[in-house]
Amino acid sequence: MSHTITHDTARQRYSLIVDGVEGYLTYERRQPGVRHITHTIVPDAIGGRGLGKRLVDAILNDIKADGEKVTSSCWYASGVIDKTPEWAALKA
């Protein structure tokens, strides 16, 4: 399953649409070089397909590529970060 994830930098939001339903991840820039993940939202209608993890992986791949760090107040994103050594290494 391949659904395109888009990154809207103005809205600080990663999103994808599956079966006409949007899942998304939001973040803030509280300090230079650090992205703070605030929410990962995947509605029940499209849940259970690994879409939340895909959204978290997308932002973390961008953070890594940009040489930035990450913090998170989103329980889901924090769990993915903590369980993945490559992502945990990006924590600020």
N, C-alpha and C positions, 0 to 999 in steps of 0.2 A: 504494500500500500504506500503510495507516494503522493502526499499532499504538500503543496508548496507553502512554506512558511514565509511570511512577509515581515519585514521589520520597518515600522514607521518610527523614524527617529524623532520627529516632532512630537508625537504622542507617547514616546518611550514605551513602545508596545510591539510584541511579536504576536502574530496571529496566523491561524489557518482555518479554512472552512471545509467541513466535511458534511455531505448530505444537506447543504444549506444552513448548517449550524456552525457558529464561530466558537473556537477555543482560543484563549489568549493568555499571554504572560505580560505583566507590567513591571516596570522598574523605575528607579529614580537615580539621579546623579547627585548624591549628597556632598561629594568632594571630588576633585579632579582625579581621574584614573581609577575610580571605583564605581561600579554599578551595583545598586542595592535592589534586589528582587523583592517586590511587594506582594504580588499575587500570581497564582497560576490557576486559571479557570477553564475547566472542561465540563460543559453541561452533560448531565446524565444521558441525554439522547445520543451522544457520541463518545461516552466514556468507555473504559475498559479496553481501549485499543492502543494504549501506549502513547497517546497524543501529548499528554502532559510532559512525559519524559522527553519527547521530541522537542517540545518548546524549550524546556530547560537546557537540553543539549545544544540547541541553536544559539541561545544567548551565551552559554559558556564557551562554545567554539569561537564566537565573536570576541568575547572578553579575552580569551587566550591569544587570538590572532592580533588583537590590538594592544597586547602587553598590559592589560588592566587587571584589577583585582575585583573580587565579588564579596558582598555581604547579602544576607537574606533575612527577611522577617516572614517569609512564606514557608509554612511548615513542609509543604510538598517539595519545593525547590531545595530547602535546607537538607531534607532527607536524601535527595539525589546527590547533592554535593558531598555530604558526609560519607555516603556509601561508595563513592567513586574516587580513588586516590588521585587521579589526574585532575579532577575538579576540586577536591579538597585542597590541593596545592595552590589554588587560585584565591583562597580565602584571605581577606585583608586582616 
